[in-house]
Amino acid sequence: MGMYLHLLLLQYYFVTSFVCNAVAFVEEPSGGRSDGYCGRILRAPTHGTRKDGHHEFRLRVEGDPETYQPGRTYRVVLLAASPAYFRGFTLIALKEGREGTTDDDYAGQFQIIDEDDTQFMTNCAPAVTESTPRRRTRIQVFWTAPPTGTGCVILKASIVQKKIIYFQEEGSLTIRLCEKGNDSSFGEATVTPAMECCACGTAKYRLTFYGNWSEKVHPKDYPRRANHWSALIGASHSKGYVLWEYGGYASEGVRQVAEFGSPIKMEEEIRQKGDEVLTVIKTKAQWPAWQPLNLRAAPSAEFSVDRTRHLMSFLTMLGPSPDWNVGLSGEDLCTKECGWVQRLVTDLIPWDAGTDGGVTYESPNKPTIPQEKIRPLTSLDHPQSPFYDPEGGAITPVARVAVERIARKGEQCNVVPDTIDDIVADIGQEEKEEDDTPETCIYSGWSPWSACSSATCDKGRRMRQRMLKAQLDLSVPCPHTQDFQPCMGPGCSMEETSTCMMSEWISWSACSVSCGMGMRSRERYVKQYPEDGSLCQLHTEETEKCVLTPIPLLMHIYTIPCMLSPWSDWSRCSVTCGRGVRTRQRMLKSDPAECSEELEQTEKCMLSECPVDCMVSEWSEWSECNKSCGKGHTIRTRMVKLEPQFGGSTCPETIQRKKCKIRKCRTKTKEERGGGGGGKRRRRGKQGRDAALEEQPGCRMQPWTSWTECTKPCRGGIQERFMMVRKRAKGAQMASCKDRKEIRACNVHPC
């Protein structure tokens, strides 16, 4: 046994790939089969195997999923709990029930994250091992799950600790993952349906977005001042069009949404797809990102789907952030029973668009070159990330989306019988479309709708007609035989116009002629522009023909109340920094006496903070001279009342000193200094000390006290010390015999 251990130690010190050779115990001959070598790794004997009790080592897949999504990439982490550590390791992924003796036994593919820590095994290509044997407590790699139909997979790790001790457990170092279906726990792109949609008619849905990104739920580095959700943008579309998807690259439109919150380019890309798109989905931006629902309703939008365009995708940016967004991709609303999904609720975690390398909410712009693939953020991406968790737990969802069917049109062919909710919803929709034709009017059926008068996304009209066959009661009028409906060109949606808030139409103008056929017009104005900054596509003026017949001796006077121009652009903010106001105006085109509408609006505006200069107090009085005779100095001080902020000017000096001289010091006489002899010299020393304490005539003073504590830790403070009168001789004047004080500057260095 001793010789056996000795051989293992030699292998540890002299063989380049420590774990490969140490676990196998026998060097693989040149040209040998790699699958046989991998098989011996799995069958290698282990020492000190621990199956019960506390496990020092743990293998985990980030988020601790119970299943894997085929083709998706996961982060795999090998951990040692303190104070344990490991020097080497082996990591391998096998199909369940396989021995690892053939290449087909391995499942998925590992990707190296840090080449200083990990590498692929020299003689066992599917396995990962350490680059150099040294103490470590954590390593991580990516693992891409195998394709559909692989079945369950076993992820397995072996640990090398203290040179020759091996752990290869069935517990904490082994993970079993089985393939999952099309459900989406992370909100990732759903798998494109293999079968064509067999549902009939159309269905109408309402999408409601509930933001849950708040300081209470996600407190780390939460941006208090500028947090918001951008305008939501998406579409209902066919399988032939992909707005964005997991593992794909962001288009320019997706990049602008993810980095800047601007949906304009994304909407342009969607509209260019023509018949691939049925409805464009849009909601307003939300500032701030979260408010209670009793203060602000959750934003929502309605859209439709049909047999060919039965997928729904959308995204919205959480800001500020480098390029983070949430959304759904290719969500199929067609069921395998040839019906339409009734309700879908999904929690959403943030995604990285792969276009900016920032790691915090307010990281400076750092374009990712080359561009990376779209992927979900994880809790192990970077220690500075607001979602970082050293344990690799799942990220708390930042939003939830609810998609609810509100109506169906046309003949349905669903295999599963309708529920009561289905029937009630459809009846409610039919009641809205009931015809109010009197029974005494007999009509032909309506003709098909004509083509839209607009081929673009400008508002147009389409028409249908019917013939009046009989009027059974001449006293009951029969309604119109023509019906008009607003419309837009292919790929556009009338529902988007809600982003522009328009005023009511102003009354029609007078006819352009006094008799005969002329023209008249009416106007309206934009009350609120879209929050995404785009232009309103709705008309602000309409014209139509008018016919007037002359009436003798009667003049028609037309009053045009409140004909107003559109609002001008907002003016610049009234200040260059801080809070101010801005205004906008509009012109009155009709009689001012008939109009009470406001012609000017004012709103608050906020620019960057203004610089704040340092503010100091007035100078104090000059202190007493620090000497009672001879040359000394006196000082004066002032206090800092307000520190500089936002680039304001720095603080000036807070202490000034100047020289002072009260009087010449009195020179002692020869008698006061004393004669010769040792006793006289001793008396002279004592007298000298007394003289130092009795510089004022008739006063005997106590020694100076110690200096007081400095009044400030930096930027100039003061210290004081005192000399008190010990004894005042008879006849001494009070003014010339008094307590003394000295002052000096201290801690004059800057803060």
C-alpha positions in Angstrom: 0.0 0.0 0.0 2.9 2.4 0.8 4.4 1.8 -2.6 1.1 2.5 -4.2 0.8 5.9 -2.4 4.3 6.7 -3.4 3.6 6.2 -7.1 0.6 8.5 -6.8 2.7 11.2 -5.2 5.2 11.0 -8.0 2.4 11.3 -10.6 1.2 14.5 -8.8 4.5 16.3 -8.9 5.7 15.2 -12.4 2.8 14.8 -14.7 1.5 17.9 -16.4 -2.3 17.0 -16.3 -2.5 16.0 -12.7 -6.1 14.9 -12.4 -6.2 13.1 -15.7 -3.3 10.9 -14.6 -4.0 10.7 -10.9 -7.6 9.6 -11.2 -6.8 7.1 -13.9 -3.8 5.8 -11.9 -2.2 4.5 -15.2 -0.8 6.7 -18.0 -2.7 6.2 -21.2 -0.4 4.8 -23.9 0.1 6.9 -27.0 -2.6 6.4 -29.6 -5.0 4.8 -27.1 -8.7 5.4 -27.3 -9.9 8.5 -25.4 -13.3 6.9 -24.6 -11.5 4.1 -22.8 -9.5 6.6 -20.8 -12.7 8.5 -19.9 -14.3 5.3 -18.8 -11.4 4.5 -16.4 -11.8 8.0 -14.9 -15.4 7.2 -14.0 -14.6 3.7 -12.6 -11.5 4.9 -10.7 -11.5 3.8 -7.0 -12.1 6.6 -4.5 -10.9 7.1 -1.0 -12.9 8.7 1.9 -16.2 8.7 0.0 -18.8 10.5 2.0 -22.5 9.9 1.4 -24.0 11.1 4.7 -23.7 14.2 6.8 -22.2 17.5 5.8 -20.7 17.8 2.3 -17.7 20.1 2.0 -18.0 20.0 -1.8 -20.9 20.8 -4.0 -21.7 20.7 -7.8 -24.5 23.0 -8.8 -26.2 24.4 -11.9 -27.1 28.1 -11.6 -30.7 28.6 -10.6 -30.9 24.9 -9.4 -33.2 23.8 -12.3 -34.7 20.4 -12.2 -34.8 20.1 -16.0 -32.8 21.4 -18.9 -33.9 23.2 -22.1 -32.4 21.6 -25.2 -29.7 23.8 -26.7 -29.7 26.3 -23.8 -26.4 27.3 -22.1 -26.1 26.9 -18.3 -23.4 28.0 -15.8 -22.0 25.1 -13.8 -20.2 25.8 -10.6 -18.0 23.5 -8.4 -17.8 24.9 -4.8 -15.9 24.1 -1.6 -17.4 25.2 1.7 -14.9 27.0 4.0 -12.5 25.9 5.4 -12.3 23.1 2.8 -10.6 23.5 -0.6 -9.6 21.3 -3.5 -6.5 21.2 -5.7 -7.8 19.4 -8.7 -11.1 18.2 -10.2 -12.7 16.4 -13.1 -16.1 17.4 -14.5 -18.1 15.3 -17.0 -21.6 15.0 -18.4 -23.1 11.6 -19.4 -26.4 10.4 -20.7 -28.2 8.6 -18.0 -27.3 4.9 -17.8 -24.2 5.2 -19.9 -20.7 4.1 -18.8 -18.7 6.7 -20.8 -16.9 4.1 -22.9 -18.0 5.6 -26.3 -18.3 9.1 -27.6 -22.1 8.8 -27.9 -22.3 8.4 -24.1 -21.5 12.1 -23.4 -24.2 14.8 -23.4 -23.9 18.4 -24.2 -20.7 20.4 -24.5 -18.7 22.4 -21.9 -17.2 25.8 -22.6 -14.2 27.2 -20.8 -14.8 30.6 -19.0 -11.3 31.2 -17.4 -8.4 29.4 -19.1 -6.2 30.1 -16.0 -8.5 27.9 -13.9 -9.9 25.3 -16.3 -9.0 23.3 -19.5 -10.3 20.3 -21.4 -8.6 17.0 -20.4 -5.8 16.0 -22.7 -6.8 12.4 -23.1 -10.5 12.8 -22.5 -11.8 15.6 -24.6 -15.4 15.7 -23.2 -14.1 16.3 -19.6 -12.9 19.5 -18.0 -10.1 19.6 -15.4 -7.9 22.3 -13.7 -5.2 24.1 -15.7 -2.7 24.0 -12.8 -3.0 22.1 -9.5 -3.3 24.7 -6.7 -5.6 25.5 -3.8 -9.0 26.7 -4.9 -12.6 27.0 -3.5 -14.6 27.6 -6.7 -14.5 27.0 -10.5 -17.1 27.6 -13.1 -17.8 26.6 -16.7 -20.6 26.9 -19.2 -22.5 23.8 -20.3 -24.7 23.7 -23.4 -27.5 21.2 -23.1 -27.9 18.5 -25.8 -30.5 18.6 -28.5 -34.1 17.4 -28.1 -34.6 13.7 -27.5 -31.4 13.1 -25.5 -33.3 12.3 -22.3 -31.9 12.6 -18.8 -28.3 13.7 -18.2 -25.9 13.1 -15.3 -23.4 15.9 -14.4 -20.6 14.4 -12.3 -17.5 15.8 -10.5 -14.5 14.3 -8.9 -12.4 16.2 -6.4 -8.7 16.0 -5.6 -7.8 17.2 -2.2 -4.5 17.1 -0.3 -2.7 15.4 -3.1 -4.1 11.9 -3.0 -7.6 12.0 -1.3 -10.5 11.5 -3.8 -14.2 12.1 -3.5 -16.6 10.9 -6.1 -20.0 11.0 -4.5 -23.5 10.2 -5.7 -24.8 13.1 -3.6 -23.6 16.6 -3.7 -21.2 16.1 -6.6 -23.7 14.5 -8.9 -26.7 16.3 -10.6 -29.4 14.6 -12.6 -31.3 16.8 -15.2 -34.0 15.7 -17.5 -35.2 17.3 -20.7 -38.2 19.6 -20.3 -40.9 20.6 -22.8 -41.7 24.1 -24.1 -42.6 25.7 -20.8 -40.5 28.7 -19.9 -39.5 29.4 -16.3 -37.1 32.1 -17.3 -39.2 33.8 -19.9 -36.8 32.7 -22.7 -37.9 32.3 -26.3 -40.3 29.5 -26.7 -39.5 26.7 -29.1 -41.1 27.3 -32.5 -44.1 25.0 -32.8 -43.4 22.0 -35.0 -47.0 21.8 -36.3 -48.9 24.5 -38.2 -51.6 26.3 -36.3 -55.0 24.6 -36.9 -57.2 27.2 -35.1 -60.0 29.0 -37.0 -61.1 32.6 -37.0 -59.2 35.2 -35.1 -58.7 36.0 -31.4 -58.2 39.3 -29.6 -55.9 39.6 -26.6 -55.0 42.1 -23.9 -51.4 42.3 -22.8 -50.9 43.8 -19.3 -47.4 44.5 -18.0 -46.7 44.5 -14.2 -43.3 45.9 -13.3 -41.9 44.5 -10.0 -38.5 46.2 -10.2 -38.3 48.3 -7.1 -35.9 49.3 -4.3 -37.8 47.0 -1.9 -37.5 43.9 -4.0 -34.1 44.6 -5.6 -32.3 46.9 -3.1 -28.7 46.5 -4.3 -27.5 49.7 -6.1 -31.1 50.5 -7.0 -31.1 53.8 -9.1 -33.4 56.1 -7.2 -33.5 59.1 -9.5 -34.0 57.8 -13.1 -35.5 54.3 -12.7 -38.2 53.6 -15.4 -39.5 51.1 -17.9 -39.3 52.2 -21.5 -42.2 52.1 -24.0 -43.1 48.4 -24.6 -42.8 47.4 -28.3 -43.8 44.1 -30.0 -46.0 42.4 -32.5 -48.2 39.4 -33.3 -46.5 37.7 -36.2 -45.9 34.6 -38.2 -43.3 31.9 -37.7 -41.3 33.4 -40.5 -40.4 36.5 -38.5 -38.3 36.6 -35.4 -38.2 39.9 -33.4 -35.6 38.6 -31.0 -34.6 35.3 -29.5 -32.4 33.6 -27.0 -29.0 32.7 -28.5 -29.6 35.1 -31.5 -28.0 38.5 -32.2 -29.8 41.8 -31.5 -30.9 43.8 -34.5 -30.4 47.5 -34.6 -34.0 48.0 -33.4 -33.5 45.6 -30.5 -30.2 47.4 -29.6 -31.9 50.8 -29.5 -34.6 49.5 -27.2 -32.2 47.7 -24.9 -29.6 50.5 -24.6 -31.7 53.7 -25.0 -35.3 52.6 -24.5 -36.2 54.0 -27.9 -38.8 51.8 -29.8 -38.8 53.9 -33.0 -36.3 51.8 -35.0 -37.8 48.5 -33.7 -41.3 49.6 -34.9 -39.8 50.5 -38.3 -38.3 47.0 -38.5 -41.6 45.4 -37.6 -43.6 47.4 -40.2 -41.2 46.4 -42.9 -42.3 42.8 -42.5 -45.6 43.5 -44.1 -48.0 40.6 -44.0 -45.7 38.7 -41.6 -47.2 41.0 -38.9 -50.8 41.3 -37.9 -50.7 43.8 -35.0 -48.0 46.1 -33.6 -48.1 46.1 -29.8 -47.2 49.3 -27.9 -47.6 50.7 -24.4 -46.4 53.9 -22.8 -43.2 54.2 -20.8 -43.4 54.2 -17.0 -41.7 56.8 -14.8 -40.8 55.8 -12.1 -40.5 52.1 -12.7 -42.8 51.1 -9.9 -45.8 52.6 -8.2 -48.7 51.0 -6.3 -51.6 49.9 -8.7 -54.0 52.2 -6.8 -51.9 55.2 -7.9 -51.1 54.1 -11.5 -52.8 51.4 -13.6 -50.6 48.8 -15.2 -50.0 49.6 -18.9 -51.8 47.4 -21.4 -52.3 47.0 -25.1 -54.7 44.9 -27.3 -53.7 42.8 -30.3 -55.1 40.1 -32.5 -53.8 36.8 -33.9 -55.0 34.5 -36.7 -54.0 31.1 -38.0 -50.8 32.3 -39.8 -49.8 35.0 -37.3 -50.3 33.3 -34.0 -47.0 34.1 -32.3 -46.5 37.1 -30.0 -43.2 38.8 -29.1 -42.3 42.0 -27.2 -39.6 43.6 -25.2 -39.0 46.7 -22.9 -35.9 48.1 -21.3 -35.4 48.6 -17.6 -33.5 51.8 -17.2 -31.0 53.0 -16.5 -29.0 49.9 -17.6 -26.3 49.0 -20.1 -28.5 46.9 -22.4 -30.9 45.0 -20.1 -34.5 44.3 -21.1 -37.3 41.9 -20.4 -39.9 40.3 -22.7 -41.3 37.3 -24.5 -40.1 35.8 -27.8 -42.3 33.8 -30.2 -45.0 33.0 -27.6 -47.5 30.7 -29.3 -51.2 31.5 -28.6 -52.5 28.7 -30.8 -53.2 25.4 -29.0 -52.8 21.9 -30.2 -56.5 21.4 -29.8 -57.1 24.0 -32.6 -58.1 26.7 -30.2 -56.7 29.9 -28.7 -54.9 30.2 -25.4 -57.3 31.7 -22.9 -54.8 33.2 -20.4 -51.0 33.3 -20.0 -49.1 34.6 -17.0 -45.2 34.7 -17.0 -42.6 36.0 -14.6 -39.8 37.8 -16.4 -36.1 38.1 -15.5 -33.7 40.6 -17.3 -31.9 39.7 -20.5 -28.6 41.0 -21.8 -28.8 42.1 -25.4 -25.1 41.5 -26.0 -24.4 45.0 -27.2 -23.0 46.7 -24.1 -20.5 45.3 -21.6 -21.6 47.3 -18.5 -22.2 45.4 -15.3 -24.1 47.9 -13.2 -27.2 50.0 -13.7 -25.3 53.2 -14.4 -22.1 51.8 -16.0 -20.7 54.1 -18.7 -21.3 53.1 -22.3 -19.0 50.2 -23.2 -19.9 48.7 -26.6 -19.4 44.9 -26.8 -17.1 44.2 -29.8 -17.7 41.8 -31.3 -21.4 41.7 -30.5 -22.4 38.8 -28.2 -25.6 36.7 -28.3 -28.7 37.5 -26.4 -28.7 35.7 -23.1 -30.5 35.9 -19.7 -28.6 37.7 -16.9 -27.4 35.4 -14.1 -26.6 35.9 -10.4 -23.0 34.9 -11.0 -22.2 37.3 -14.0 -20.1 39.8 -12.0 -19.6 40.7 -8.3 -20.6 44.3 -9.1 -23.8 43.3 -10.8 -27.0 44.3 -8.8 -28.2 40.7 -9.3 -25.0 39.1 -8.0 -25.4 36.2 -5.5 -22.2 34.3 -4.6 -24.4 31.2 -4.1 -25.7 31.3 -7.6 -29.4 31.4 -6.7 -32.1 32.4 -9.2 -32.7 36.1 -9.9 -35.9 37.4 -8.4 -38.3 38.3 -11.3 -38.4 42.0 -12.2 -41.7 41.9 -13.9 -44.8 39.8 -14.8 -46.8 39.8 -18.0 -50.4 38.7 -18.3 -51.9 37.9 -21.7 -55.7 37.4 -21.6 -58.1 36.5 -24.4 -60.9 39.0 -24.6 -62.7 38.1 -27.8 -62.9 35.7 -30.7 -64.2 36.4 -34.2 -65.3 34.1 -37.0 -66.2 30.4 -36.9 -64.1 28.5 -34.4 -63.0 24.9 -34.8 -61.5 24.1 -31.4 -61.7 20.4 -30.4 -62.1 21.1 -26.7 -65.6 22.4 -25.9 -66.0 26.1 -25.0 -66.1 27.0 -21.3 -68.7 29.4 -19.9 -66.1 32.2 -19.9 -65.5 31.6 -23.7 -69.2 31.8 -24.5 -69.8 35.0 -22.4 -66.8 36.8 -23.9 -68.0 36.0 -27.5 -71.6 37.0 -26.8 -70.4 40.3 -25.4 -68.4 40.9 -28.6 -71.4 40.0 -30.8 -73.7 42.4 -28.8 -71.3 45.3 -29.7 -71.7 44.4 -33.4 -75.5 44.1 -33.5 -77.2 45.9 -36.5 -79.7 48.6 -35.5 -81.6 48.3 -38.8 -85.4 48.8 -38.4 -87.5 45.8 -39.3 -89.5 47.8 -41.8 -86.3 48.3 -44.0 -85.3 45.4 -46.2 -81.7 45.4 -47.3 -79.4 43.2 -49.3 -76.3 41.9 -47.5 -73.3 44.1 -47.0 -70.7 43.9 -49.7 -67.1 43.0 -48.8 -65.0 45.9 -47.4 -63.1 47.8 -50.0 -59.3 48.2 -49.9 -58.0 50.8 -47.5 -57.6 54.3 -49.0 -54.1 54.5 -47.4 -51.3 52.1 -48.4 -49.1 53.5 -45.5 -49.6 53.8 -41.8 -51.4 57.1 -42.3 -55.1 56.9 -41.3 -57.4 56.0 -44.2 -61.0 54.7 -44.8 -62.6 51.6 -46.3 -66.2 51.2 -47.4 -68.9 48.6 -47.8 -72.4 49.0 -49.4 -75.8 47.4 -49.4 -79.0 48.0 -51.4 -82.3 49.0 -50.0 -84.8 46.5 -51.4 -88.0 47.7 -49.8 -89.3 50.3 -47.3 -92.5 48.9 -45.7 -93.3 51.9 -43.5 -92.5 55.3 -45.2 -92.8 57.1 -41.8 -89.8 55.1 -40.5 -86.5 56.2 -42.2 -84.1 53.6 -43.3 -80.4 54.1 -42.3 -77.5 54.6 -44.6 -76.6 52.2 -47.3 -72.9 52.9 -47.0 -70.7 52.1 -44.1 -67.2 53.6 -43.5 -64.5 52.3 -41.2 -61.1 53.8 -40.3 -58.1 51.7 -41.5 -54.3 51.7 -42.2 -52.0 50.0 -44.6 -50.8 46.4 -44.2 -48.8 45.7 -41.0 -50.3 48.8 -39.2 -52.6 48.8 -36.3 -55.4 51.3 -35.4 -54.8 50.4 -31.8 -51.4 52.2 -31.8 -53.1 55.6 -32.2 -53.9 55.6 -28.5 -50.3 56.8 -28.0 -51.4 60.2 -29.4 -54.0 62.1 -27.3 -56.1 64.2 -29.6 -58.6 67.0 -28.8 -62.2 66.8 -30.0 -62.9 68.1 -33.4 -63.6 71.8 -33.6 -66.9 72.8 -35.2 -67.1 72.9 -39.0 -66.1 76.2 -40.6 -68.5 78.2 -42.7 -69.0 77.0 -46.2 -66.7 78.6 -48.7 -69.6 79.9 -50.8 -72.8 81.6 -49.9 -74.9 79.4 -52.2 -74.3 76.4 -54.2 -71.5 73.8 -53.6 -68.4 74.7 -51.7 -66.0 73.3 -49.1 -65.8 73.5 -45.3 -63.2 72.3 -42.9 -62.6 71.5 -39.2 -59.5 71.1 -37.1 -58.3 69.4 -34.0 -55.0 69.5 -32.2 -52.6 67.1 -30.5 -53.1 67.3 -26.7 -50.3 64.9 -25.9 -47.5 63.5 -28.0 -46.2 59.9 -27.6 -43.8 59.4 -24.8 -41.3 57.7 -27.1 -40.8 61.0 -29.0 -42.3 59.8 -32.3 -44.7 62.0 -34.4 -48.5 61.6 -34.3 -49.8 60.1 -37.6 -53.4 61.2 -37.1 -54.9 64.0 -39.2 -55.5 67.3 -37.5 -57.7 68.7 -40.3 -60.6 67.4 -42.4 -62.5 68.9 -45.3 -65.8 68.0 -47.0 -68.2 69.4 -49.5 -71.1 71.6 -48.5 -74.2 72.9 -50.4 -76.1 76.1 -49.4 -79.4 77.2 -50.8 -80.2 81.0 -50.7 -82.9 82.0 -48.2 -84.5 85.4 -49.0 -84.0 88.2 -46.5 -82.0 86.0 -44.2 -78.3 86.2 -43.5 -76.6 83.1 -42.0 -74.0 84.0 -39.4 -71.5 81.3 -38.6 -69.6 81.4 -35.3 -66.4 79.5 -35.2 -65.5 78.9 -31.6 -62.0 78.2 -30.6 -60.1 77.5 -33.8 -56.6 76.8 -32.5 -53.3 76.0 -34.0 -51.3 73.0 -32.7 -49.1 73.5 -29.7 -45.6 74.7 -30.4 -42.5 72.8 -29.3 -41.6 73.2 -25.6 -39.2 76.1 -25.0 -35.8 75.6 -23.4 -35.7 75.2 -19.7 -35.6 78.5 -17.9 -32.4 77.6 -16.1 -29.0 76.1 -17.1 -28.9 73.8 -14.1 -31.3 72.6 -11.4 -35.0 73.0 -11.5 -36.8 75.4 -13.8 -39.8 75.7 -16.1 -40.5 75.6 -19.8 -43.5 76.8 -21.8 -45.3 76.2 -25.1 -47.9 78.3 -26.9 -50.6 78.0 -29.6 -52.4 80.6 -31.7 -56.1 81.5 -31.7 -57.5 81.5 -35.2 -61.1 82.5 -34.3 -62.9 85.3 -32.3 -61.2 85.6 -28.9 -64.5 86.5 -27.3 -65.9 83.0 -28.1 -62.9 81.1 -26.8 -61.7 80.4 -23.2 -59.1 77.7 -24.0 -55.6 78.3 -22.6 -53.0 79.5 -25.1 -49.9 78.8 -23.0 -48.9 75.9 -20.9 -46.1 75.7 -18.4 -44.4 72.6 -16.8 -41.4 72.0 -14.6 -38.1 70.9 -16.0 -35.0 69.4 -14.4 -31.4 69.7 -15.6 -28.2 68.6 -13.9 -27.5 69.9 -10.4 -26.1 73.4 -10.1 -22.5 73.9 -8.7 -22.6 74.9 -5.0 -19.7 77.1 -3.9 -18.1 76.9 -0.5 -19.7 79.2 2.0 -17.7 80.6 5.1 -18.7 82.7 8.0 -17.4 86.3 8.7 -13.9 86.6 10.3 -13.8 86.5 14.1 -12.1 89.3 16.1 -8.3 89.2 16.3 -7.2 87.2 19.3 -5.1 88.6 22.1 -1.4 88.7 21.4 0.2 85.4 22.5 3.0 87.2 24.3 2.6 89.7 27.1 5.8 91.4 26.1 8.2 91.3 23.1 7.3 89.9 19.6 4.3 87.6 19.3 1.4 86.9 17.0 -2.4 87.1 17.0 -4.9 85.1 14.8 -8.4 85.2 13.6 -10.6 82.4 12.2 -13.8 81.8 10.3 -15.9 78.6 9.9 -17.0 76.6 6.9 -20.8 76.9 6.7 -21.3 74.9 3.5 -18.9 72.5 1.8 -18.6 72.8 -2.0 -20.7 70.4 -4.1 -21.2 69.5 -7.8 -18.0 71.2 -8.9 -18.4 74.4 -6.9 -15.4 76.6 -5.9 -13.2 75.3 -3.1 -13.1 76.8 0.4 -10.7 79.8 1.0 -8.4 80.0 4.0 -10.1 79.8 7.4 -7.1 81.1 9.6 -5.1 84.3 9.4 -2.1 85.3 11.5 -0.3 88.6 12.0 2.6 89.9 14.2 2.0 91.8 17.4 4.2 93.6 19.9 2.8 95.0 23.1 5.9 96.3 24.9 9.5 95.5 25.5 10.2 92.9 28.0 11.7 94.4 31.3 15.3 93.6 31.9 16.1 92.4 35.5 18.5 94.6 37.6 21.7 93.3 39.0 20.2 93.1 42.5 17.3 91.1 41.1 19.7 88.7 39.4 21.7 88.3 42.7 25.4 88.2 43.7 28.1 85.4 43.7 28.2 82.1 45.6 26.5 78.8 45.2 23.6 79.7 47.5 23.1 82.9 45.5 23.1 80.9 42.2 20.4 78.7 43.6 18.4 81.7 44.7 19.0 83.2 41.2 17.5 80.1 39.5 14.4 80.2 41.7 14.1 83.9 41.2 14.5 83.4 37.4 11.6 81.0 37.4 9.5 83.3 39.5 10.3 86.2 37.2 9.1 84.1 34.3 5.8 83.7 36.1 5.8 87.3 37.3 6.4 89.3 34.2 3.7 91.8 35.2 4.7 94.0 38.2 3.1 92.9 41.5 1.7 89.6 40.0 2.7 86.0 40.7 1.3 83.7 38.0 0.7 80.0 37.9 2.4 77.9 35.1 0.8 77.7 31.6 -1.9 75.0 31.3 -1.7 72.3 28.6 -3.0 73.2 25.1 -6.7 72.4 24.6 -7.9 69.9 21.9 -8.0 71.4 18.4 -11.4 72.7 17.5 -11.4 71.0 14.1 -9.8 67.8 12.7 -8.7 69.5 9.4 -8.8 72.7 7.4 -7.6 74.9 10.4 -8.8 74.9 14.0 -7.5 76.6 17.1 -6.0 75.6 20.4 -5.8 77.6 23.7 -3.8 77.6 26.9 -4.2 79.7 30.0 -2.0 81.3 32.8 -3.9 82.2 35.9 -3.0 84.8 38.6 -1.7 83.0 41.7 -1.1 86.0 43.9 -1.6 89.7 43.5 0.7 92.1 45.5 -0.8 94.8 47.6 -1.3 97.9 45.6 -1.0 96.1 42.2 -3.4 97.5 39.7 -6.2 95.1 38.4 -5.6 96.1 34.8 -2.0 95.1 34.9 -2.4 91.9 36.9 -4.9 89.6 35.2 -5.2 86.1 33.8 -3.6 85.4 30.4 -4.6 83.3 27.3 -2.6 82.2 24.3 -4.1 80.9 21.0 -2.4 79.0 18.1 -3.6 77.4 14.8 -3.8 73.6 14.5 -4.7 71.0 11.9 -4.3 73.3 9.0 -4.1 70.5 6.4 -7.0 70.1 4.0 -9.8 67.6 4.6 
